[in-house]
Amino acid sequence: MTKILAACGAGVNSSHQIKHAIEEEMKKRGYNVTCDAVMIKDITEDMLKKYDIFAEIAETDFSFDVTIPVVNAGPILYRIPAMAKPVYDEIESIIK
């Protein structure tokens, strides 16, 4: 099981859209993935250690180093397959 963390400003809309899109696409590709959605301000170094991938919507500057792979998942929100596919491909590459 690959654990992914998606985050946005409010932790309500964008991160949940990304969460559902990633889970759905990775399932289609044959991967067992779970994705959580949170508010960006709630992310801590200890929290990130529980995940395999961080799917951010915009580049985030934390007061600590992020030690897991970071994927810019913002293009998923445009709902244009040609823009979302590279994001999914990058996630798949990390999982492999």
N, C-alpha and C positions, 0 to 999 in steps of 0.2 A: 504494500500500500504506500503510495506516494502522497505526502501531505504538503499542501500548498496553502499559503496565506495570501489573501487578496485584501487590499486596504484602500480606503478612500477617505475623504475629509469627514464625512458623517457616518461612514460605515453602514449606510442604509441602501443607497440606490446603486451607484456605479460598482462598488465592490461586490454586491450581490449579483449584478448582471454578469460580471466577469466570472464569479464563482460558478454560476450555473452554466455559462458557456464553456468554461474549461472542463468541468465535470462531464458535460454532455459530449464534447468533442473527443476528449481522451477516452471515454467509454467506447465511442465509435471506433477509435483506433486500437482498442483492445487493452487499455491500461486501467488498472485499479487505482483511482485517484480520489482523494477527498480534499475539498477546499473550504476553508473558513474565511469569513468576511468580517473585518473589524474596522474601527476608526483608526486612522493613521496615528493620532496622538496617543493611543493606548498601547502601541507597540513598544515592547521592551527587548533588551538583548536576550533575556531569559526566554521570553515568548518565542522569538525567532529561532532559538535553538531547537524547538520542538517541531520545526518544519523542514522540508527538503528544498522548497522553492518559495521565493517571495515574489508575488505578482503585483508590482506596483503600477499605479495609474500614471503617476508623474514622478520624476526623479526626486527622491527624498533624502534629505541630509539629517542623519541621526547623530546623536552625541556619542555613538559607539560604532564600531566596525561591523558591517553585515558580513557574516561568514558563510552564508548559503548563496546559491545562485539567485540572481535577481533578473526578472524578466519584465520588460516594459509591456504591460498588458493593455495600455490605453487604447491601441487601435481596435481592440475587440469591441469597444463601445460604439464605433462607427457603423457596425453591422454590415460592413462591406467585406465579403469573403476574401478578396484579394489582399486586404489589409490585415485581416485576422489570421490568415493562414500562416504567415511567417512567425507569428506569436505562438501558435499551436505547434509549429515545427520546432521552434526553439525549446518549448517545454518538453516535447517528445525527445529531443536530442539530449536534454539534461536527464530525463528519466532513464534513457538507455545507458 
